[in-house]
């Protein structure tokens, strides 16, 4: 059984067939899904979905793309939402200096504030990092608190991965690890400690081979897991069991439904 540690089931891409997408995942062996908020509205919707399905959990947060909207009033509303029983993490938060939909200085401010709130709430963090490796590592190293969490959709090199695992973070891989040109990503997925490894879809984005180019969905996390098992020369069942155990431990999920 697998866990999709990072999905966006609230997005419009799933409005027409969300129930069927979730049913397919369960029938295909995906035991649990964590659906992730990117702002106040999507965090509310993520919670609604999690409350509807026993095996789905939610995270709340402001994505760096939306950092300029993350005022103190809305962050306090998110803090209140985080007390809901199905909320298991704070995220998706972080830095994205590639798209720069929000100014970098606002991204940093929102990221640091949300790190504080997550720590106060006792929640692990789900971190987005794109073209911001140096700044991300500097911020995390400079904080007085130690955080539990995961760097999702990891795009750095092995040295960065090990620096982050040394800080206590897990590393998660989506369908990009199945792409032919993803040499660096595959190298990291092969070498990092197994106890720090998670798998995800980031659906509806980053669809793995052999469905690349189509909408991604939680069922397809098995293709990512199969690729990583192949890279690490592990049986698929062993890889699935390890990554599921890691996800359960990180997000404090029930051992069984």
N, C-alpha and C positions, 0 to 999 in steps of 0.2 A: 504494500500500500504506500502511496506517495502523498506528500503534502505540497500544494502550490503555495509557497510562502509569500507571494506578491502578485495580486491580481487587481484589476480595476473593473469589477463587475457593475459598478454604478454607471459606467459611461454609456452614452447613447448608442454605441455600437451593439449593445446587448438588449436594447429596449424591445425589439421584436421577438426575441426568443430566449430571454434570460433563463427561464425555467428549464427549457430544453438543454441549454448549454450546461447548466448545473447538473442536470440529470445524467447527461452524457459523461461528465467527469466522474461522478460517483460510480456509474456502471463500468467505467474504464479503469477503476482502481485508485482514483484520487480521493483519499479519505477525508481530507480537510482542505480548506482554502482560507487564506487571509486576504480580505479585500481592503484596499487602501484608499484613504481620503487624500485629496490634494488641496482642498480649501474647506471652508465651513459647510457649504452646501453639499459637496461630495462626501464629506465626512458624515454628515447626517444620513445621507442615502446609503452609505456603506454600513452604518449601524442598522438601518431598517432592513437591509438584505440579510445581515448577520442574525438579526432577531427572527427572521422568517425561517431560516434554515439552521438546524441544530449543528451541522458540521462546518458552518462558515463563521469566521470571526472577523473583526474589523480593527482598523487603525485610523486615528484621526491626526490631521496635521495640515500645514501649509507648505506646499511644494515651492521650491525656489522660483519657479516661473510666476507664482502668485504672491511672492514675498512683499511686493509693494501694497498688497491688500491686507496684509496681516497686521492690523492695528490692535492695540491693547484690548479693545472691547471684544473683538472677534476671538482673540486668543483666550480670553476669559470664558467665552461661550464654549470654545473647544475644551477648555479645562473641565467645564461642567459635563460635557458629553463624555469625556474620558472616564467618568465614574460609572458609565453603563457597563453591565456585566459582560457583554460580548466584546468589549474593547480590550485588546491585548497589547497594543503598542502605540507609540506616538510617531506618526510619519504619514506621509512621506515628506521629509525635510532635507535640507542640504544646500548645495551650491551647484549652479550650472552656468559656467562662464563661456559656454559654447553658444547657446541660444540667446542668453541675456535678455529674456523677456522682462525681467526686473533688474534694476541697476545692481551691480555687485555689492555696493555698500549696504543696500537694503536687504539683499540676500544674506549677507553676513549677520546683520542685526537680527533678522527674523530667525536665522538658524541658531544663533547663540541664545536668544530668548526661549526658543522652543526646547533646546537642550536643557535649560534650567527647569522649565515646567515639567518636562518628562521626568527629570530626576526627582523633582518634588512629588510627582504622582507615583513614583516607583515603577515607571513603565520603560521597557526597552525602546530604543529609537531605530527607525528605518531611514537610512541615509541615502540620498541621491548625490552622486558626485560625477560631474562631467566637465572635463577640462579645468578642474579646480583642485587637483591632487595636492599641490603644495600648500594651498591655503587651508584645505580641509585638515590635513595632518597637523599643520601649525595650530589651528584652533583646538583640535581635540587634545593635543599634547599640552597646550597652555592652560587647560581647564583644571581646576582643583579637584573636581569630581571625577570619579571613574564611571563610565557608562556601559550598560549592556546594550547590544544592538547588532545591526547588520548593515553592511554596505551592499546595497542591492544593485543589480545590473552592473557588476564590477567591470571596470574598463581600464584599470591600471596594470602595472607590471608586478612581477613576483616580489620585488623588494618592498613595494608599497603594500601589497597584501600582507606580508609578514609583519611590517610595521603596525598595521591595523590590528592584526590578530594579537600582537604583543600588547596592544591596548585593551584587548578583551573582546574585539568585534568578530562576528562571523562574516563570511564572504558568500554572496549569493550570485548564481549564474542563471541567466535566461537563455532563450533560444539562440542567442548570438554565438554561443560556444559550439554550435553545430555548423557554423558557416566556414567555408573553405579557407577564407583569408583571416580567420580569427586565431592566428598562430599564438600571439601573446596570451590571449584569454585562455586558450586551450592549455598552454604551459602552466598558467596559474592554477587552473582547475585540476591539473594532474598532480601538482606538487604541494599544495597547501595541506595542512593537517586535516584529516577526514572529519575530526570532531568540530571543525570550524566551517564546514561546507553546507550550504543550503541550495535548493533549486527553486526556480520560480518561472512564471510565464511573462509577467509584466503585461498580460493581455489587456487590451486587444493588440498590443504592439509586439514587435520582436519575435515573430512567429518562427519556430524552428524548421529546419529541413525535416521532412519533405513537403511541408505546407507553406514554406516561405512565399510571401506575396499575398497570402490570404489572411483573413482575420484570425488572430490568435485566440485561444480559449484554454481554460484550465486543463482539459484533457491532454493537451499537447505537452504538458510538463514531462510526460514520460519519455518523449524523444530527447529532451535535454538530459534527463537522468541516464538514459541509455548511452548517450554520447560520452558523458563523464565516466560512466562505468567502464566503457571501452577504453578511454584514455588512461584510466587508473588500473586497468587490467583486473577489475573486480566483477564478480557476478552482479547482475542487475539487482537481484533481491537484496544483496548485502548493501549496495549503494542506496537503495530505496529505504531500507531499514535505518541506516545511519543518518541520512539527511532528515528523515522524519523524526527520529529521536532528537536530533539537534534543534529542529524547529519547535518541537514540543517543549524542550528545555528552555529555549530562548524566550518563547512567548507564554510560558507557563500554562500550556494547554492541558486539558484533562488527558490522562493516559489512554482512556478509551471513551467512546461515545456511549 
